[in-house]
Amino acid sequence: MPNMDSLPQEVIDQILAAVRDNLGEVATRHSYHGLSHAFQAIAPLATISPTWRRSVERLTFKTVRLYVNDIDFEYLLSRRILGIEHRRQALRELVLRLQLPTHIERRSFAMAAQRVNSGGPGYVYSEPKPSAGYGFPEQVCLDARADEIAFTHAVFKTFSAMAKHSDCEYGLWLLLEKGLHRVQKRRSHPAGVLHFLNLNDATMAVYGDLPLTRGVKRLHAETTSPVNHATPIMLFIHPDTLAQLLKLLPDVKDVTWGIAMPPRQLVAMRAELRDSLVQLLGTLVEDFPDLECLDLRCEDEDPYDHAFKLPNYIEVGSPGDKLSLAVHQLSQLRSLRELKLGTLSLSDQVFSGLPGRVAAWQSLERCTLTLSQTRPSGDWYFSKYPTAALNMGQLQLTNMNYGSMSQHQHDQRHKPHVEAVVHGSVVYDLSVRSDEAEVRDGEKPGHPFRRIPDAVTFTAFVVAAARAVAQMPKIRELNLVWEPRDAPWLEVTYYAPGFIPEPRMPNHPALKDSDRRTNSDLNDMIIDSRLQELNDMPHLGQPRWVFVQCSQQKDKLQLPEGLMDKMREVSRPGVVFGLERQCWAFRKAWPTVLDHTMGESEIFAAEE
């Protein structure tokens, strides 16, 4: 038998790759962790010799997952991973889980208060009278301070360890986790807390400035804790804090980050967060001209009440919406290839910009905008359905606002509500939800009369997008998505000549995760047949705009009159238009395509 240690390095690498791929394929058939099982299988081969160990570690150290809360975290990261050259050079993804403190129960309040007493000035409570049964304000204030102290400790330990080694390139994942220590029958905490995390000033004063860190090419920051009754904490890094961290990662080219907007009754806070988003995008434009990918996920829902009076975020004397103009400027970065935003309230200035200025998107290949029904100027992208029985004035006053859904059904379906919001050093108590509060928040469900695209606002946005596409030489796919409540979803998508879209499982609320898993084999067959249909399309070699409507009924897609003619005037020569309707059948995991992409003349014939 030949000496295994005498094999050439290339042969060893091929053996390990073959073992990994074969075991990973077998394990994937039975679980969702096939690749992890394959790495565990090849790990014992590292004991053959130092040569085999280095080869194994070049595979197994591509992705490293650590808990920042572990006592030996700094030693593991700085000495055992980044401190060993071949492991450091093999690293591609560093996944760090930040476990924030569990909810502090009232019986341990005094002990916990003593532990975090050095965390700086206390939080200011917006309403001095606490809500009965929730333990406000001490509970939420103490939890918020403990979260930010733990977050600051974790960030400083992470950046201090990474800053010592800058001769490698990898992606950094910051995953926030938060859970309850124990769920009691008599709650001592609110049912839903939305907390925007910041770095704790007092803790930062002890540590000093965060060090500059080189080599991090991708930053992915999100919350991993599920939002339910057992873990009702919604944690998001504040935009100002994310901008502060990004300035310490000058080599970043790919950013993924999410945030949730507070309830609409907190008008000033929502406006302040929009301003923070503008500053964040401005930081990306100024400090990261080589940014390649941005995925900004904003969790926000349109009002249930379609007669809800929206605020106007455009300041008097301003040339337009600052957030839309910031997105417009960002999208033209010289290296930006992929842009994903959602769900945001944006205007057509995302594509049109300021009058008189020439826009050019030299590198953009893919753009997906998931848009709110609402506009920053206070109006809507959708208008009244012709058969709506109630007018806007009646919707505010009638007792039939709930339609076929009773008050009890509404409460059971849409709980838990956000009952407290932590922003800056202020805790806002929203735990008392009366009819008046729901009206102020737009959450009182009214008759969904906004079901068709508006002839003015919707047309202006889509035509601006069509005009912008003509200035995008590398664009392959531009996707505009509206996902209104209680109304058909609408997608307006541009495909470059010859581009075949990847079949995807739409994110529809009627489709449960169990449906996706149990119908995986069926989905594969449908995907194959769908790709064949796309390959056989007569217009595949032409630029095309496709309007896709997805609903549970066979709703007729009503586009504004003259929309396609206006789009054709500003589009590239030879553009064609298509229509696709997707209908969700009961317990089906894939939509039924009623109309395939077709020419403009065929659309109206099919709709008549």
Phi, psi and omega in degrees: 000129182292155177289119182297332182285343182273357179292145176299154182300321181296322179293317178300316180297321179292321178297312181295319179296321179294316178298316180298313183293318181293313180292324179295321179294319179293315184291329181294334179293339185246350181203177178263011184235041183298316182295322178297318178296324179294320178295322177296328181287325182272349181300319179299338179293347178291345181277355182295312181192167176302326179295314177294323180298315179296322179293318178296317183290334176294336176270313187283341181262015175293322177234122181240129179245128181224153171261121182295336183283349180297145182299321184263025182300310183297321179295315181297315185288312186279330185256316188267343181245292180287338182281348179252123194300310185292331174289318180297319181289334179280340186296130176239326180224125176249109184257114182245125179259122180258104180270107179279160184303148176288166178303137181270120181284155186297326183291336178256020185297314183298317179295318180292322179298323178293324181293321185257018183297335182271013185274017177099187182297150182289164181279146179269134182262133188287331179231111187297338180271114183288156177283142183294132174089359184246346179075024173285154357265351188301319187297306183293321180298316181292317177300318182296317180293319179297321178300313185289327176295313180296321178297318180294316176303313184295317180296318182293318178298319182295310183292326179295321180288320182288329184293342182284344183225114185237011183262029178217166181233130182201170177257144181247125176249122174251106183252116181271135179232141179208136179210170177276142174290319177199138178267118182263158177295318176262107186291141172248019182218159176288160183285340179205123180237126175255116187236122175265110187284136172234163173287134182285123185297318182294320178293321178294327178295329178285316183284323188096194183288145175289142182282151174289134185237125180259156173099342181281115183264335182226136176237124180233113183235122180202172176262133180257345182290131178291147180264103178208189184291333181280326179230080189272020183263126177250108185253134177216138177289129181297144180304322179296321179291320178298319177297323178296319179289323181296325179295340177269358179237071189292347183265004184294135176235354183218121183233129173233129185202149180228155179209156175244136178279144179289168178304154187290344177289342175268071187297314183296321180293319179297320178294321179295320178292325175298319177296322178294323176296322177299316179294322178297314178296325176296323176297318179296320181292317185282316189261347183229065180295341180263017178300134183252323184221138175222126177235102182248113184255115180248114181275105180210143182240146177290155179298144172294321182281108182285355173258011182296135180278116184272148176284156177259113182273357180272118183289152179295130181085356180279145179290352180164193180285123184296322181292318179296319179292326177293320176295320178301315180292319180296319185295346181260012176303146190296336184244359185292121180257324186223132180227125177231124179226141175172150351260121186236152173269106185232158177254177179292354176291350171304324181253326185275330180067207179273147180299141176086355180254134181274127180255147178213128178249088189283335188239350187294125180250322181223136179218126178232119178242114172266116193251149172285156172293338186266155178249154181296342179277356176101004177250191190235159174271348181237150184238182188294135175288138186303329184266010180298129187281329186254146175267176188294323180293319180294329183298329182283340190247333188288154175278358181267018182302333184275356177058232180275359182253121181285169178301317181296316179298321180296316181296319182291327184282327190247011171281156004274144174282158171282116184254350176207140178235126178255116182221118185067234178250023184239136173251121181260126182267117178237022190288334179271106184253097178262176176300324180296319179294321180293324177294318180293335182263354182075014185267354177285112190292119176258177178296125184284077184275348179271089187236353181236147180301137182287140184291337183259299187290315180295316180299317181299319182291312184292321178294322176298322177295318179296321178294323180291323180302326179295343179256015180245093186293336184252004185295135177250324182208130173233121189237121175250124188234130170242128181237070183289155176284139174055035178207158179300141175283150182225130175238135174240114190233137173255134175240134177289159179304129178083355182280130177251116182293150177282125177299133183225155177276111182300149182271071183261138182297337179285348182258110181276160179300324180296326178295322180296319185286315186289339181253026185297319180295318178297320180299319180300319180293320180293320178300316180299316181291325179294320177297322179295320178299317181295322180294332182270000183294138181290336185260017185297330182275007181244154172294138186216143172253130182238127176261121183242124175246131181237123180206171178272350174240168179275063180293144177278127180283117182250103178270150178302143182297133178080006183298313183293325178296319179292322178293322181295325182297328184254001184266175177290154179298144177084009182291142176239161182238148181220162181229136176223127175247133181242125182245129182270115176274162183295124178058034175254141184263004181214139183289150175271122182277117182270320180228128178277171178299132185215174179288168185297318181294329181285334182299309185291328176294323180288331184275342182285000000 
